[in-house]
Amino acid sequence: MEVLSLSLISGNAIQAQFIQLLQQSPSSLHGAAELAAAQSQTSNNLNLPSVQSSSPASPTSAPPSSSSSSSSSLPDVFQKVENSVVQITSTKSNPNAMIILNGGPQTRRGTALGSGFVYDSQGHIVTNYHVIDGATRADVTFTDGNTYSANVVGKDPNADIAILQITSDFSQEKVKPLPLANSAAVRPGEQVIAIGNPFGLSGTITTGIVSAKGRLLPNTDTGFSIPDMIQTDAPINPGNSGGPLLNSRGEVIAMNTAIFSSTGVYSGVGFAIPSNAIAKEVSLLIKNGSYAHPWIGISGGKITPDLIRAMSLPANYKGVLVASVQPGSPADTAGLKGLTTQNNVNFNDNSGGDDGNSGSVTSPSQIGDIITAVDGHPVSQIDNLINYVESQKNVGDNIKLTVNRNGQTMDLTATLQARPNTISQTQQDQQQEQSPGLGSIPELPRIPGFPHLPPLLP
């Protein structure tokens, strides 16, 4: 077991610890369903068509890759986009909230600093939800120092996306919306550029590469995971939250969101929400103020070698072992079966899925369904299933799950519902009541199937 720190990188001193299961005993069936929401291995992403969006800033056609002969030098890219990247200052309802400024935590009447970028000519700004969490208004500052008032018009805590709209006259800025590239075409190893306001230092540019794609990032606020994240080694720090991650043509491929760090600052591993996810949501967030995520209602994990041997499955058999099925969920209605628990032999692997739960297993007869394909596309781990549902499906759509049940293959059809809220008001109140500081942190009530998560610092 190893403890890592997942830091949201807005300018407040918010951190959350989570425990990641790195190794399991190869001789035990207790590892039948691994923690998918926190795993750091490269996802075997489905080879699926990219998601197209009707939003004005989304790409009209998918380029073969995110780089081309038309790429510009770093100074040229920065000069091209710097006036379209803004600093966001929001005042939160919690008076004990803190910010990090010039490397040190400071209390500033519940103020949080973050970044954002211009989405359209109507003054819509894209940023992270955690930058404006608890606020209804914010100040937007451009690189020339001019500041404008903005309202929060849309927010999605599950995906950590929020939309602001400038309410005062900003015509003198002459800014251009940043175009969204096709993030599905991005390849590991491509050069990327991060622009934002780390530690309140406006207009900062850093560069690196795409380290990996398809990461599944736990969202400690909601209990669900943010799928298909882009991993980068471009230096990003507190205050970079909501800022764009750009390709060499100055197009947005992702939005900088979180870092893995034991100190709360850059350690070479950052995560960004892909532009295709942003493109799918933004127009609906502007129109409706919220976004409904499609939901199946299962937890699960990869098939372990022990389980393959115990069930006499072919070598290297791939699929998602269903650990639990949420009562009344689409999976439950479709007849999906999870692990049984009558003998109460616990395997403490914190199996994760779109709805986490842990279970028990003592013999192959107690094993739940194994999902081997979704809508005809093979799956090997829960990441594949979550990424597919998020990118290709909407609430009300049908999804076909091909499952192996005790050696027999069958197809089950589920009708996707809107994702429920898993964080109770009591848990939210407990988070708000924590006093500021960077010392020991009391634990939150356990979210079923997820690792023990401490509360956010206020």
C-alpha positions as CSV (number, residue, x, y, z in Angstrom):
1,M,0.0,0.0,0.0
2,E,1.3,3.5,-0.8
3,V,-0.3,6.8,0.1
4,L,-0.3,9.4,-2.6
5,S,-1.7,12.9,-2.6
6,L,-4.1,14.0,-5.2
7,S,-4.1,17.8,-5.3
8,L,-6.7,20.0,-7.1
9,I,-4.6,22.7,-8.5
10,S,-6.7,25.8,-8.1
11,G,-5.1,28.5,-5.9
12,N,-6.8,27.3,-2.7
13,A,-4.9,24.9,-0.4
14,I,-7.3,22.0,-1.1
15,Q,-5.9,18.6,-1.0
16,A,-7.2,15.1,-0.7
17,Q,-5.4,11.9,0.2
18,F,-6.3,8.6,-1.3
19,I,-4.9,5.2,-0.9
20,Q,-4.0,3.3,-4.0
21,L,-3.7,-0.5,-4.1
22,L,-0.5,-1.1,-6.0
23,Q,0.1,-4.8,-5.4
24,Q,-1.8,-7.9,-4.5
25,S,-0.8,-11.4,-3.6
26,P,-0.8,-13.5,-6.7
27,S,-1.9,-16.5,-4.6
28,S,-5.1,-15.1,-3.3
29,L,-8.6,-14.8,-4.7
30,H,-9.0,-11.8,-2.5
31,G,-7.8,-9.7,-5.3
32,A,-10.6,-10.6,-7.7
33,A,-11.7,-7.1,-8.4
34,E,-9.0,-4.4,-8.4
35,L,-9.4,-0.8,-7.6
36,A,-10.1,0.6,-11.1
37,A,-10.7,4.2,-10.1
38,A,-7.2,4.8,-8.7
39,Q,-5.1,2.5,-10.8
40,S,-2.0,4.1,-12.5
41,Q,-1.5,1.5,-15.3
42,T,-2.1,2.6,-18.9
43,S,-5.7,2.0,-19.9
44,N,-6.4,-0.3,-22.8
45,N,-8.7,2.2,-24.5
46,L,-11.4,1.1,-26.8
47,N,-10.7,1.8,-30.5
48,L,-13.8,3.9,-30.9
49,P,-14.7,6.8,-33.1
50,S,-14.1,10.2,-31.6
51,V,-17.0,12.2,-30.1
52,Q,-18.2,15.1,-32.2
53,S,-20.0,18.0,-30.6
54,S,-22.4,20.6,-31.9
55,S,-20.7,23.3,-29.7
56,P,-19.3,26.2,-31.8
57,A,-15.7,25.6,-30.6
58,S,-15.6,21.9,-31.2
59,P,-13.6,20.5,-34.2
60,T,-15.6,20.0,-37.4
61,S,-13.4,17.1,-38.5
62,A,-11.0,14.8,-36.6
63,P,-7.3,15.4,-37.6
64,P,-5.0,12.4,-37.9
65,S,-3.0,13.7,-35.0
66,S,-2.7,16.8,-32.9
67,S,0.5,17.9,-34.5
68,S,1.2,18.9,-38.1
69,S,3.6,20.9,-40.3
70,S,1.6,24.0,-39.3
71,S,2.8,23.9,-35.7
72,S,4.3,27.1,-34.3
73,S,7.2,27.9,-32.0
74,L,6.5,28.3,-28.3
75,P,6.7,32.1,-28.4
76,D,4.4,32.2,-31.3
77,V,1.8,30.0,-29.6
78,F,2.0,32.0,-26.4
79,Q,1.5,35.3,-28.3
80,K,-1.4,33.8,-30.2
81,V,-3.4,32.6,-27.2
82,E,-2.2,34.7,-24.2
83,N,-5.2,37.1,-24.3
84,S,-7.6,34.2,-24.4
85,V,-6.4,32.7,-21.1
86,V,-7.7,34.4,-17.9
87,Q,-7.2,34.4,-14.2
88,I,-10.3,33.7,-12.1
89,T,-10.8,35.0,-8.6
90,S,-13.9,33.6,-6.8
91,T,-15.2,34.3,-3.4
92,K,-16.5,31.2,-1.6
93,S,-19.1,30.9,1.0
94,N,-16.7,29.3,3.5
95,P,-14.8,32.1,5.3
96,N,-12.0,29.7,6.3
97,A,-11.0,28.9,2.7
98,M,-7.3,29.3,1.9
99,I,-5.2,30.1,-1.1
100,I,-1.6,29.5,-2.0
101,L,0.2,32.6,-3.1
102,N,3.9,32.7,-3.9
103,G,4.4,29.3,-2.4
104,G,2.6,29.8,1.0
105,P,-0.9,29.3,2.2
106,Q,-2.8,32.5,3.1
107,T,-6.3,33.1,4.3
108,R,-8.1,35.6,2.1
109,R,-11.8,35.8,3.1
110,G,-12.7,32.6,1.2
111,T,-11.0,33.7,-2.0
112,A,-9.7,31.1,-4.5
113,L,-7.5,31.7,-7.5
114,G,-7.6,29.7,-10.7
115,S,-7.4,29.9,-14.5
116,G,-9.8,29.6,-17.4
117,F,-10.0,30.2,-21.1
118,V,-12.4,32.0,-23.5
119,Y,-14.8,29.6,-25.2
120,D,-16.9,31.9,-27.4
121,S,-17.5,35.6,-28.4
122,Q,-20.4,35.8,-25.9
123,G,-17.9,35.9,-23.0
124,H,-18.3,32.3,-21.8
125,I,-15.2,31.1,-19.9
126,V,-14.4,27.4,-19.3
127,T,-12.8,26.5,-16.0
128,N,-12.8,23.8,-13.3
129,Y,-15.7,23.4,-11.0
130,H,-13.5,23.3,-8.0
131,V,-12.2,26.8,-8.9
132,I,-15.7,28.3,-8.4
133,D,-17.2,25.7,-6.0
134,G,-19.4,27.6,-3.5
135,A,-19.4,30.8,-5.5
136,T,-22.1,32.3,-7.8
137,R,-19.9,35.1,-9.1
138,A,-16.3,35.6,-10.0
139,D,-13.8,38.2,-11.3
140,V,-12.1,37.4,-14.7
141,T,-8.8,39.1,-15.3
142,F,-7.0,39.2,-18.7
143,T,-3.3,39.4,-19.2
144,D,-3.5,43.2,-19.6
145,G,-4.8,43.5,-16.1
146,N,-8.3,44.4,-16.9
147,T,-10.9,42.7,-14.7
148,Y,-14.5,42.0,-15.4
149,S,-17.4,40.5,-13.4
150,A,-18.8,37.1,-14.4
151,N,-21.6,34.9,-13.3
152,V,-21.5,31.1,-12.9
153,V,-23.9,29.8,-15.5
154,G,-23.2,26.1,-15.6
155,K,-21.4,23.6,-13.4
156,D,-20.8,19.8,-13.4
157,P,-19.1,18.6,-10.2
158,N,-18.8,15.1,-11.5
159,A,-16.6,16.1,-14.4
160,D,-15.1,19.1,-12.6
161,I,-16.2,21.5,-15.4
162,A,-17.8,24.9,-14.9
163,I,-18.8,27.8,-17.2
164,L,-18.7,31.5,-16.4
165,Q,-20.1,34.3,-18.5
166,I,-18.7,37.8,-18.3
167,T,-21.5,40.3,-17.5
168,S,-19.7,43.6,-18.1
169,D,-18.5,45.0,-21.4
170,F,-15.2,43.3,-22.4
171,S,-15.2,44.4,-26.1
172,Q,-11.9,46.3,-25.7
173,E,-10.1,43.0,-25.0
174,K,-10.5,41.8,-28.6
175,V,-10.0,38.2,-27.5
176,K,-10.4,35.2,-29.7
177,P,-12.1,32.0,-28.4
178,L,-9.6,29.1,-28.2
179,P,-10.5,26.3,-30.6
180,L,-10.9,22.8,-29.2
181,A,-8.9,20.1,-30.9
182,N,-9.9,16.4,-31.2
183,S,-8.4,14.9,-28.1
184,A,-9.0,11.4,-29.4
185,A,-6.2,12.1,-31.9
186,V,-3.6,13.1,-29.3
187,R,-0.7,10.7,-29.0
188,P,1.6,10.1,-26.0
189,G,4.9,11.8,-26.6
190,E,3.4,14.9,-28.4
191,Q,4.6,18.2,-27.1
192,V,2.0,20.2,-25.1
193,I,1.9,23.7,-23.6
194,A,0.2,24.7,-20.3
195,I,-0.8,28.3,-19.8
196,G,-2.3,29.6,-16.5
197,N,-1.7,31.4,-13.3
198,P,0.3,29.2,-10.9
199,F,0.6,30.8,-7.4
200,G,-1.2,33.8,-8.8
201,L,1.6,34.5,-11.3
202,S,-0.5,35.5,-14.4
203,G,0.3,34.5,-17.9
204,T,2.7,31.7,-17.1
205,I,3.7,29.2,-19.9
206,T,5.2,25.8,-19.3
207,T,5.8,22.9,-21.7
208,G,6.1,19.1,-21.7
209,I,4.7,16.1,-23.4
210,V,1.6,13.9,-23.2
211,S,2.7,11.2,-20.8
212,A,-0.3,8.9,-21.2
213,K,-4.0,8.9,-22.1
214,G,-7.1,7.2,-20.8
215,R,-6.4,7.7,-17.1
216,L,-9.3,7.2,-14.7
217,L,-9.1,9.9,-12.0
218,P,-11.0,9.5,-8.7
219,N,-13.3,12.5,-7.9
220,T,-13.2,12.7,-4.1
221,D,-16.2,15.1,-4.0
222,T,-18.7,12.9,-5.8
223,G,-17.4,9.3,-5.3
224,F,-17.3,8.8,-9.1
225,S,-14.3,8.9,-11.3
226,I,-13.4,11.3,-14.2
227,P,-12.6,9.1,-17.2
228,D,-10.2,9.4,-20.1
229,M,-7.9,12.0,-18.5
230,I,-4.8,13.1,-20.3
231,Q,-1.6,12.7,-18.2
232,T,1.2,15.2,-18.8
233,D,4.6,16.2,-17.4
234,A,4.2,19.8,-18.3
235,P,4.8,21.7,-15.0
236,I,1.4,22.7,-13.5
237,N,0.9,24.0,-10.0
238,P,-1.8,25.5,-7.7
239,G,-3.5,28.3,-9.7
240,N,-3.2,26.4,-13.0
241,S,-6.6,24.7,-12.5
242,G,-9.0,25.5,-15.4
243,G,-6.2,26.6,-17.7
244,P,-5.8,25.1,-21.2
245,L,-3.4,22.4,-22.2
246,L,-2.5,23.2,-25.8
247,N,-1.0,21.4,-28.8
248,S,1.7,23.0,-30.9
249,R,-0.9,24.8,-33.0
250,G,-2.4,26.6,-30.0
251,E,-5.6,24.4,-29.9
252,V,-7.0,23.2,-26.6
253,I,-6.5,19.4,-26.2
254,A,-7.4,19.4,-22.4
255,M,-8.0,21.5,-19.3
256,N,-5.4,21.2,-16.5
257,T,-7.1,19.9,-13.4
258,A,-5.1,17.9,-10.9
259,I,-1.6,16.7,-9.9
260,F,-0.2,13.7,-8.0
261,S,2.1,15.1,-5.4
262,S,3.2,14.5,-1.8
263,T,3.8,18.2,-1.3
264,G,0.9,19.8,-3.2
265,V,3.1,21.2,-6.0
266,Y,4.5,19.9,-9.3
267,S,6.1,16.5,-9.2
268,G,6.0,15.6,-12.9
269,V,2.5,14.0,-13.1
270,G,-0.5,16.1,-14.0
271,F,-3.9,15.4,-15.3
272,A,-6.2,17.3,-17.7
273,I,-9.8,16.8,-18.8
274,P,-9.8,16.0,-22.5
275,S,-11.2,18.6,-25.0
276,N,-13.8,16.1,-26.4
277,A,-15.4,15.8,-22.9
278,I,-15.5,19.6,-22.7
279,A,-17.0,19.9,-26.2
280,K,-19.7,17.3,-25.3
281,E,-20.7,19.2,-22.2
282,V,-20.3,22.9,-22.6
283,S,-23.2,23.7,-24.9
284,L,-25.5,21.9,-22.5
285,L,-24.0,23.5,-19.4
286,I,-24.6,26.9,-21.1
287,K,-28.2,26.0,-22.0
288,N,-29.3,24.1,-18.9
289,G,-26.8,25.0,-16.2
290,S,-26.0,21.3,-15.5
291,Y,-25.1,18.1,-17.2
292,A,-26.6,14.6,-16.6
293,H,-24.1,11.8,-16.8
294,P,-25.2,8.3,-18.0
295,W,-25.0,5.7,-15.4
296,I,-25.1,1.8,-15.3
297,G,-24.8,1.2,-11.6
298,I,-22.1,-1.4,-11.1
299,S,-18.7,-1.7,-9.5
300,G,-16.0,-4.0,-10.8
301,G,-12.4,-4.7,-11.7
302,K,-10.1,-6.7,-13.9
303,I,-9.9,-10.5,-14.0
304,T,-6.9,-11.6,-11.9
305,P,-4.7,-14.6,-12.8
306,D,-6.0,-16.4,-9.6
307,L,-9.6,-16.0,-10.8
308,I,-8.7,-17.2,-14.3
309,R,-7.2,-20.4,-12.8
310,A,-10.0,-20.9,-10.3
311,M,-12.7,-20.6,-13.0
312,S,-10.7,-22.6,-15.6
313,L,-10.8,-19.7,-18.0
314,P,-8.5,-19.5,-21.0
315,A,-5.1,-17.9,-20.2
316,N,-5.1,-14.1,-20.3
317,Y,-8.9,-14.0,-20.3
318,K,-10.0,-10.4,-20.3
319,G,-13.1,-8.7,-19.0
320,V,-14.6,-6.7,-16.2
321,L,-15.7,-8.8,-13.1
322,V,-18.9,-7.3,-11.7
323,A,-18.4,-6.9,-8.0
324,S,-21.7,-5.3,-7.1
325,V,-24.9,-4.1,-8.7
326,Q,-26.8,-1.1,-7.3
327,P,-30.4,-2.0,-6.5
328,G,-32.8,-0.3,-8.9
329,S,-30.0,0.7,-11.3
330,P,-30.0,0.0,-15.1
331,A,-27.7,-2.9,-14.5
332,D,-30.1,-4.4,-11.9
333,T,-33.1,-4.0,-14.2
334,A,-31.1,-5.6,-17.1
335,G,-30.4,-8.7,-14.8
336,L,-26.7,-8.2,-14.3
337,K,-25.3,-10.3,-11.4
338,G,-22.5,-9.3,-8.9
339,L,-20.5,-11.2,-6.4
340,T,-22.4,-12.9,-3.6
341,T,-21.5,-12.4,0.1
342,Q,-23.1,-15.1,2.1
343,N,-19.9,-16.6,3.4
344,N,-18.6,-13.1,4.3
345,V,-15.0,-13.7,3.3
346,N,-13.9,-10.2,2.5
347,F,-11.3,-9.3,-0.1
348,N,-10.3,-5.8,0.8
349,D,-9.4,-4.5,-2.7
350,N,-11.8,-1.6,-2.9
351,S,-13.2,-2.6,-6.2
352,G,-14.3,0.5,-8.2
353,G,-16.6,1.3,-10.9
354,D,-19.3,3.8,-11.9
355,D,-20.8,2.9,-8.5
356,G,-18.2,1.5,-6.0
357,N,-18.8,-1.4,-3.7
358,S,-16.7,-4.2,-2.1
359,G,-17.6,-7.8,-1.9
360,S,-16.6,-11.3,-0.9
361,V,-15.7,-14.5,-2.8
362,T,-14.9,-18.0,-1.6
363,S,-15.4,-20.1,-4.7
364,P,-16.0,-19.8,-8.5
365,S,-19.7,-20.4,-7.9
366,Q,-19.9,-17.1,-6.1
367,I,-18.3,-15.1,-8.9
368,G,-20.5,-12.5,-10.6
369,D,-20.9,-11.8,-14.3
370,I,-17.9,-11.0,-16.3
371,I,-18.5,-8.3,-18.9
372,T,-16.5,-9.0,-22.0
373,A,-17.9,-6.5,-24.5
374,V,-20.0,-3.3,-24.6
375,D,-22.0,-2.7,-27.8
376,G,-19.8,-5.3,-29.4
377,H,-16.5,-3.6,-28.4
378,P,-14.2,-5.8,-26.3
379,V,-13.4,-4.6,-22.8
380,S,-10.6,-5.6,-20.5
381,Q,-11.0,-3.4,-17.5
382,I,-13.5,-1.0,-15.9
383,D,-11.8,2.0,-17.5
384,N,-12.9,0.8,-20.9
385,L,-16.5,0.6,-19.8
386,I,-16.6,4.0,-18.1
387,N,-14.8,5.7,-20.9
388,Y,-17.2,4.3,-23.5
389,V,-20.3,5.2,-21.6
390,E,-19.1,8.8,-20.9
391,S,-17.9,9.5,-24.5
392,Q,-20.4,7.6,-26.6
393,K,-23.7,7.4,-24.6
394,N,-26.3,9.7,-23.1
395,V,-29.0,9.3,-20.5
396,G,-31.8,7.2,-22.0
397,D,-29.6,5.3,-24.4
398,N,-29.6,1.5,-24.5
399,I,-26.3,-0.3,-24.1
400,K,-25.7,-4.0,-24.8
401,L,-23.5,-5.8,-22.3
402,T,-22.0,-9.2,-23.4
403,V,-21.3,-11.2,-20.2
404,N,-19.9,-14.5,-19.2
405,R,-22.1,-16.1,-16.5
406,N,-20.7,-19.4,-15.2
407,G,-19.2,-20.2,-18.5
408,Q,-22.2,-19.2,-20.6
409,T,-22.2,-16.1,-22.9
410,M,-25.3,-13.9,-23.0
411,D,-26.2,-10.4,-24.0
412,L,-28.0,-8.1,-21.6
413,T,-29.5,-4.7,-22.6
414,A,-29.6,-1.8,-20.1
415,T,-31.2,1.6,-20.5
416,L,-28.9,4.2,-19.0
417,Q,-30.2,6.5,-16.2
418,A,-28.8,9.8,-14.9
419,R,-26.1,9.4,-12.4
420,P,-27.3,9.8,-8.8
421,N,-25.7,11.9,-6.1
422,T,-23.5,9.7,-3.8
423,I,-22.3,12.4,-1.4
424,S,-24.9,13.1,1.3
425,Q,-25.6,16.5,2.7
426,T,-24.2,15.3,6.0
427,Q,-20.9,14.5,4.4
428,Q,-20.8,17.9,2.7
429,D,-21.6,19.6,6.0
430,Q,-18.7,17.7,7.7
431,Q,-16.3,18.9,5.0
432,Q,-17.4,22.5,5.5
433,E,-16.9,22.3,9.2
434,Q,-13.2,21.3,9.0
435,S,-10.9,24.0,10.3
436,P,-8.1,25.3,8.0
437,G,-4.6,23.9,8.2
438,L,-2.2,21.3,6.7
439,G,-1.9,18.9,9.6
440,S,-3.7,15.6,10.2
441,I,-7.2,15.3,8.6
442,P,-10.2,13.4,10.0
443,E,-11.6,10.7,7.6
444,L,-14.9,11.1,5.8
445,P,-17.6,8.4,6.1
446,R,-16.6,5.6,3.8
447,I,-17.9,5.6,0.2
448,P,-18.7,1.9,-0.5
449,G,-16.0,0.4,-2.7
450,F,-13.7,3.4,-2.7
451,P,-10.5,3.8,-0.7
452,H,-10.8,5.6,2.7
453,L,-10.8,9.3,1.6
454,P,-10.1,12.2,4.0
455,P,-12.2,15.3,3.6
456,L,-11.1,18.3,1.6
457,L,-9.4,21.1,3.5
458,P,-11.8,24.1,3.6
